[in-house]
């Protein structure tokens, strides 16, 4: 029996993109999103070419490039602000796409939200999937699945996709694992964009393992500081955020950092402890994990969003290709995604360890090898 309907839990980057890709191929999609405004929290995201390739398939790449800042190189700085090295970004999405685009998460989410609406997806905002029931004697022989919402409404479909993030409420139905702390965290903020911020610039060492900034559109820049964090998960008090970031920023020199510092006192500061997780099982019967529900990793390779978007595309491809029944398609999805995600997640963790131990010079070759491998279609 062919694929006709899907329920997606989670309307973030993964869920929204999967909804658009499936709906554009004739699948009836119900998208359940906990946030009532379908918005997104957070600061900015760097989208490499392999992420842009998926967004092009979803019909939104041009809008993303217009709302963000495409660029094609990276600069490595000394903590005093002088340029130590410059290197071109690899075109992991192919020669006809920019190597990288910086965009704020709220802008990316608005573009995906509009695409969800245009694709005719039925949205259920301010609601959550509480449980998933499988039709059939057991998950392996399931013929459909029902998403049970918190208010008792039941949405039956050929497949349910859990794209409800790193703290997924549905993951345990597929895989018993959970994200684990890495011992690193990031301080992030959006500030008015200095004129000289035209690409990613990173300083390794100094007050933070990494300090950097990147353009996120004509008007905004993203700045971040990667530091150690207790593995207990204990977070700094919110009242300390601005002072902590200003003290970190004061250790970096040059005119761009000086301009960024002028804006940090009034900026909204975000603090995120990095975690890592790779699901051993990606699907059970008619329920599949996708995005951060299936894997999360420190953003040292800036590939977290790309892996989520690739999940969405591969799911849409295998479910609508006609080569498999739904159960077979979900098995094919797991087989295709597992090794590629493992490569990126393991590399991201290794990069973090290199930075934390001062072995910065080993990073560029590792990044080059990994991004080159990602040039192949997922």
N, C-alpha and C positions, 0 to 999 in steps of 0.2 A: 504494500500500500504506500502511496506517495506521501510526501510531506505537505500538509495543508495548513497547520496551525502551530503556534508557539506562544508560550507565556515566558516572559523575561522578568526576573526579579532583579531590580536595580537599573536605574536610568542614567548612570554615569557614562563615562567614555565608552566602556565596553558594551554595556546594555543598550545604549542609544544607537551606537554604530551597528550592532547586530540587528536591532529592530529595523533600521533603515535598509540594510542589505537584504534581509529576509523579505520585508514588505515589498521592496522594489522587484522581487522575484515572484510575487504572487502569493506569498504566505500571509495568512491572517495572524496578526501579532497583537497580543495584549502585553503592555509594558507597565509594571507595577513599581512605583518609585516612592520612597518614604518621604522625600522632601516635597512639601505642597507647592513650591514655586518652580520645581524642576530646575533649580539653579545648581551652582557648584561652589564649594568653598575652596580656599587655597590661593596660591599665588600664580606662578607661571609654570610652563612646561616647554621643554625643547623636543620638537618632533623631527627625528631624522627622516631621511628619504623613505625608508621602508614603512614608516608610519604614514607619511604623506601618500604613499602608493595605495594604502587602504582607504584613506579619506577620499582619494580620487575615485576609487571604485564606488564609494558611497555618494558621490556627486557633490562633495562639499570642499574639495581641495582648494579651488579658486577662492572661495570665501575665507578659508583659513589663511591662505597666503596674503589676502588683502587686509585681514584684521590683525595679522601678526607681522613679523619681520623675517623674511628669508635672508640667509647669509651663507657664505661658503668657506669660512676659515675660522680658526681658533687661535688665540694668542695665549702663551704661557708667560706670566709675569713674575718678577721678583716681588717680595712683600713691599718693597719701596715704590712699586708701580712701574718700573722700567720693564720693557719687553725683553724677555729672555729668548723666546722662540716663537715662530709663527708656522702654522701648518694648515694645509687645505683639509677641509672636511670631506670624507668619502661620500660619493653619491650612491648610498645604499638603496635608493629607490629607482635607480636607473639614470641615464644621461639627461632625460627630459624633465627631471624634478630637481628642485634645489636640494643641496645636501642637508640643510637644517632650517627649521623655522621656529622662532620663539613666539609664543602666544600666551596670554593669560588664560588660566583655567576657566574663569567665568565667560570669557568671549568664546572659547572653544565649545563650552557647554551650550551657549545660546545658539551657535550655528548648528550643533547637533539636534537641539530641541526643535528648531525650525524645520530641520530635515525630517525629524520624526513626524511632525504634524503634516508636512507636505506628502509624506509617504502613506498617510492614512492609518497610521498605527493608533490603536485604541489605548489611551493612557489612563492609569488609575493613580492619581497623585495623592500624596499624604497617606499612603497605605503601604502595608507590608505583607509579604508572604510569610505565613506562620509555619506552614508544613506543606509537604508534597506527598501525595498518595499515588501509588502506582497501580494501574489496572492490570490484572493478571495474577496468576498464582504466586509469582515472585518477580523481583526486579529484572532478572535475566530474560523472562518471558513476557515482560510488560508490553501492552499494546497501546497504551496512552498514559498520561499522567494528569493529575489534578492539583493545581496550586490552591491551597486553602488560605484565604486572607484572614487577617486578625478579626475582622468583623463577621466572619463566617461565610462570606461569598466564596464560591468555588468556580475556578476557571479551568476547564478541561481542555487539553491540547495534545497534539502528537508528541511534543517535547516541552520540558520546562528547563530553562537556562538560568542557573544561579550566577548572576553577575553582580552580587550584592556586596562586593568589596572585601578588603582584608579581614574584616570582622564579620564575615558571612554568617548569617543565622542558619543557612541551609547546608553548609559544607559538611557537617557531621553526617549527613545522610549519604554522602559519597565517600569521604575520606576522613580518617580520624585525626589527621594532623592539625597543627595550628601554627601561626607565625611565631617565630622566636626572635628575641632581641639580638642585635649584632654588636652592641657596645658603641655604636656611633649614632649621632643625631645631627639634624640640620636646623639652623636658624634661617628664616627666609622673610623677605619683605618685597613689596612692590613700591617703587619710588618714581617720581618724575624722571623721564629719561634724559640723562646728559647727552649732549650732541655727539660726544666721542664714543658713545656706546653703540657700536654697529655690528658686533659679533660677540661670541662668548669669549671672555677673558678670565683666566684662572690663575691664582697664585697658590703654589703648593708650599706648605710649611708656614712658619710664623705663628701667630696666635691660634690659628685653626689648621686642621689638616688640609682643607681647601677653602679658599675665599675667592668669590668670583661674582661676575655680573654678566647679564646678557639682555639684549633688547627684546621687548615683548609687544611691539607695535610702535606707532609713531610717537606715542606720548609716555610710555611706561618702560621701566627696566626692572629686571629681577635681580636681587642680590642675595647671596647666601654664604653661610659659614658652616662648614662641617666640623664637628667637634666630637670628643669622646662623650659617652653617656653611660650611666649605670645600667647594667643588665637587669636590674630589678624592675625596670620600667618606671621608676620614680621620676617624675617630671618637675622641672623648676616651677616655682610659683609664678603665676601670671604677672604679678606686680613687678617681678624682676626682669621681664622680657626686654624692655627697652634699654635698661641699664646694661644688661649683659651684652646685647648686640652693639651698643655704642662703644663699650670697652673693647670688644673684638675689632670693630671697624677702625678704632683709633690706632691700631697697630699696623695699618696698611697705608702706604703713601701714594702720592701722585694726585693730579688735579681731579681725576674721575672719582677716586675715593673721597676726596675732600667735598665734592659736590654731593655725593651720595650721603655722606655723614650729615650734611645740612638738612636732609629730608628724613633721616631715620627716626629722629625724635618724635615726629608726628605720624609715622607710618604704623600700619597694623602689622605686628610681628607674629610670625607663626613658628612654632617649635614642633618638630616631628622626630621621634625616635625611629631609627631604621630597623626594620625586621626582615627576616628571610623565611621563605616557605616554598616548597614545591610539592604539589599533591602527588601522591603515589597512584591514586585512582582519579581519573578525570570525569568519569561518568558511571552511573549506576542505573540500569534500565533506561528509562526515558528522561532522566535528570542528569544534566551536564554542568560542570563548573567552568567558568570562564573569567578571564581577567584576574584581578587581585584575589578573588575567591579561590583560584587555582594556583596562584603563584604571586609572591611579592619579593622584592629584592631592593637593596640600597641603590639609589640612583646614580652611582658612580659612573655608569656607562650611559646614562640618560636614555635608557631603552625600556623603562617600565611601561610607559604609555604605549610605545610601539608594540610590545608583546601583547598588551590588552587588545589593541586594535587588530593585530594579526589573528588573535583568537576569534574575534568576531568574524573576520573574513573567512577563515578556514571553516568555522562552523556553518556559515551561510553556504559556502561552496559544497561541502560534503552533504549537507542536508537537502540541497536542491539539485544536485547533479544528476540524480536518477540512477547512479551507479550502485547504490546500496539502499536497503530498507533503513528505517530510522535507527534501529539498534546497531546495524552495521556501520552506518554513517558516524555515529557517536564513537564507535571503536576506532574508525579511521581517523577521526578528529584527534583522539588521544595519541594515536601512533604518530601522526604528523607533528603535533605540537610538542610532545614531551622532549625530544632531543634538542630542539631549537631553543626552547625555554631553558633547559638545563645548561646549555652553552652560555646563554646570556646571564642567567642567575649566578652560575659558578664564576664567570668572569667578573661580574659586578662585585661579588664577595672578595675575590682575589685582589681586585683593584683597591678595595677598601683596606685590605690587610697591607698592601704595598704602601699606601699613603700613611697608614697609622704607624708603620715601622720605618718611615723615612726613605723608602726605596722608590722614590718618585720616578727615577729615570727608566725603570722597567715598564712603566705604564703605557707610553705611546705605542710601542710595538704590540703589546697585548690588545690595545684598543683597535689598532689597524687590522690585525688578524681577524678580530671578531666582527667588526663592521664590514670587512670584505666578505666574510662568510654570509652575512645577512643580506648581501646583494641578491642572493638567490631568492626566488619566490618562496613563501612559507608553505 
